Amino acid sequence: MDLRFRTRNVASASDFLSVAECRDIIRAMEEAPREQAQVVRAGQSVLDPSLRRCFDHHCPDAVTRALGDRLASHFDSHRVEFESDADYLYGPYFMSYEPGSYFRAHRDVANHKDDPPRLAAHRWSLLLYLNGREATTDLPTFDGGALTLYETDPTLRDRRVVIVPEPGMLVLFRSSLMHEVATVREGTRYAVAGWMSSSSSHALGGRR
């Protein structure tokens, strides 16, 4: 599981989870209650299918805590490389994208004066993919759903970083980067999200 920086603001690690671990989490997601995912707008959580169309799954605490500890530990082990004061994981959250689902371009930080303080505390966003496009395992597959990040580094010739999800792949990027999830055309895309934040977010219900 080697951490590779694609740019100074975007990194990835293949095989963060094994296929078996991905399968177990997908099973837990399928058995858990789910609801349509919301977005934060002017301090309020609202449904806005023009921006985001997918589901949030409420997995058991044991699944959430074990994966959260593992994600936070991985970030901590590479803290020098991330050059960040982030020391607190908000999440993880479990999401599924069915055909026609997407998440339009957005940032994972506060965009309005009334937004929750936790959004201002986000430093690095973490996305963990549980399945992919290739039918090489017994995991479900999907088509579409690529992640595009829009870099701000003016020295880059192409400021778009496109990532095609693979089972067990962890992607980390600065939360201030604009990014989007392309529309899923077939199958169901399973993913997990979390945000490494500064310690000022501790009072807001995240986790170390």
Disulfide bonds with the S-S distance in Angstrom:
none
